[in-house]
Amino acid sequence: CSDSDGVNMYGLDGEELWYADFNKKEGVVALPPFADQISFPGYYEQAVVVQGICKANLAVDIKAYKNPPET
């Protein structure tokens, strides 16, 4: 994540299966129409929580590492 945006994606063998679209506030299955469709129940809600944790940790890290004392 970053302080301006974030990404949450699940993939297999380098192929994207699902991603969280935080702008539309929904999860998107990225499989082509001919593939066996699978569902990802609860993944978007989990992505929102993980994104919040990441941004909180990022804020702490930015504050902690800004102008660290020289050794």
C-alpha positions, 0 to 999 in steps of 0.5 A: 500500500501507499499513503495515496492508494493500494492494491490487493490481488490474488493470482496463480502462476503469474495470472491475476484471478481476483483483485479489489477495486477500492474505487468501486468498492467491490471485488472483481473476478479477473478470469476470462469468460471461458474459464471455470468461474470461482467466487471469492466470498469475503475477500473484498472485506478482508482487503479493506481491513488489510489496507487499513492496517497497512496504511496505519503501519505506513503512517507509523513507519513514516513518522519513525524513520523521518530524519533518524538520528545519525549513528 
